[in-house]
Amino acid sequence: LCCECGQAHPLLDNHLYNFQDEVDDELICHICLQPLLQPMDTPCGHTYCFKCLENFMQEYNFCPMDRKKLSFQQCHKSSLLVRNLLDKLIVLCPFKAECQQTMQRCELEAHLQNRCPGFKKYKSELQRKKNPVSKGKEDPPARGETNTPKDPEVPSGGSSLVAESSGAAVVSLGTAEPGLVNPAFEETEEGENLPQRTSLVAETTTIEIHREDPEEELGMRIVGGKDTPLGNIVVQEVLRDSVIAADGRIAPGDHILEVNGVNISSVTHCQAVSFLRHPGPVLHLMVLQEKGFSSKAAQQDSASTNREVIHVTLVKRDRSEPLGIKLIRKTDEAGIFILDLLEGGLAAKNGKLSRNDRVLSINGQDLRQGTPEAAAQIIQTTESRVNFVILRQPGVQLGEPVEDGSTSNSSSSSSSNGRSPVHHRRRPDQNHYRRKSNYQKKTVAIKKEPKESLGITIGGGRDNKNKLPIYVTSVQPIGCLFRDGRIKRGDVLLSINGIDLTHLNYYEAVSALKSNAASHSVTLKALEILSLNSPEPSLDIREQGFSWSPLWITWLGLPSYLHFCQDIVLSKGNLESWGFSIVGGFEESKGNQPFFIKTIVPGTPAFRDRKLKCGDEIVAVNGVPATGMSNSELIPMLKEQRNRVTLTVVSWPGSLV
């Protein structure tokens, strides 16, 4: 059975659906006679399914309806309005015996993967037939490389040396050392507290993306940016049948470092969206991807010709003070290297360490064949002076450290706060954190003719995959709201004539708006998000050819009462890692910041569950609010959960590029 539609069909054919109601003939493909899938418009005004038309055009050179001469290259995607209408068609779950659910067509795949008891039973039976002997074995990771994370950070409670390129802490309960969160360390009878021989590797890769239409969207959602605790730009989702999906080399959790030679590892979210939406036939992306365990013996030291050996001493005020360094392994060279210096951190303020420096030793301990984990342990046990010996090749530094950390949150990694717990700062009843955007409520009362339309289109709804509030996607020049001028694209609609819209699904909201628009007077209450981060109009980035939707960072500015919290329950074995990395938490210099999911490791419980996404905000753990917690408080809470944990999260869709 197909994992997307739950029915049996040839691999190259369209998905099959059981529609609840008869579908309008205008929405039917006249090749397959089914409701349109990925609709494509011809120059002569007809619409067909993408696959139907593609297969037809391989044999013929004319339109199936009027037989006018036609080539597939002349056809283009249908409008967003048509695609949305089709995606919102109501379908029945194909597993009628076990599940009587109905949903929008675009939500069926997620229903099958996460909620459908019938499909879950089918997968279990299929797995049992494939592996009749090895019951209970876990599915292999989707990406065929590894089921282990990048070199992870040392969490707070110890040194702040980062041992992961993403600057996040991978939560693992198979660790004996207090404060060391690292799936490369496991409790064993042979050698407790000793790292395994294998070590974790992250690798940068340059990927060249080609697109026939220079303005076609890439088809991925991104989160992060230097104006958020995530720091880096992280891929949240790759859309099916997109340019990126067809290429196949970029996956959720990858960090985008460069776009066409421009470093975006320390730009704001809006700037990153602008770079990635820039049209062009060829796009060069440098991404950081996890490559998992490397069990081979380390390579011989590279020749040190033209390299300079430098001694650097950093002095910590106390044992737990963070250094603010990110370290990675390289696949082509032994040892460990500095990936980044966190803004405002001790190393950045010192100014003597640089990116791409190779660490030869710390406090006299040889690290030429070492791992980031080993370096982290050394720093964690150091009371005051941390002596580095590093090897630097002239001309390879990636940039000077930034002295002023007040303008960026990129230093807010999960290990950037090693201070003692501050339980008294927790206020469960306050907003999740001090938002970087704020908002203003507005009440719009207008007089109108009964037949005059409001003239707006909307998106969202609590039936949406991300349970979004209702928001305005466009204000048409034909309606009374355009004439009034106070309701704008991106506004969140709270109520109309006293009817609450915040808990309605899409169709209920459309019905409420239409029925109330028939009166002589309309009173709308709405919320306008005001960006305080930058002067550029973050809600109105020019989107040449892109369907409009609010940016990810916009959703972060909403008040907590509009957030839809969901509980995600993860279960694991005693020696497994939970498999997700986190950043954020309370810091003296920045106050309360959210905890974000930064990485989800293939092959782990979080990955197999498929409900957590990069960019999700952790609101509570086992019902205990995370508001006001420091990183050094939250990680021990996660470590205490041996086999089961309930995460309460808020999930916003990443920005589409």
Protein Blocks (a to p, Z undefined) as FASTA:
>chain_A
ZZklopacdfklccddddfbdcdfklpcfklopacehiaddfkopacdfklmmmmmmmpc
cdfklopacdfklpccddfklmmmmmmpccddfblmloccdcdfklmmmmmmmmmmklmm
mmmmmmmmmmmmlgoiacddfblkbccdcdddddehiafbdcbfklpacddfkbfbghia
cfkbccdfklghiacfbdcdddddddddddfblmbcehiaceedjkbfnlpacdfbdceh
iaklmnopacehiacfbgghiacklccfklmmmmmmpgcfbdcddddddebjafbdcddd
ddfehiacdddddddfbfklcehiacdddfkbgcjddfbdcehiaklmnomacehiacfb
gghiacklgcfklmmmmmmmpmklccddddddehiagbdcdfblmlpcklmcfklpccdc
dfklpcfkbcfbdcfbdcddddddddddfklcfhiaceejjkbmnlpacddfbdcfkbmk
lmnomacghiacfbgghiafklccfklmmmmmmmmmmpmbdcddddddddfkbmbdfklc
cfehiacdddfklmmmpcfklpccddddddddfkbcehiaceedjdfklopaddddfbdc
ehiaklmnomacghiacfbgghiafehiafklmmmmmmmmmkbccddddddddddZZ
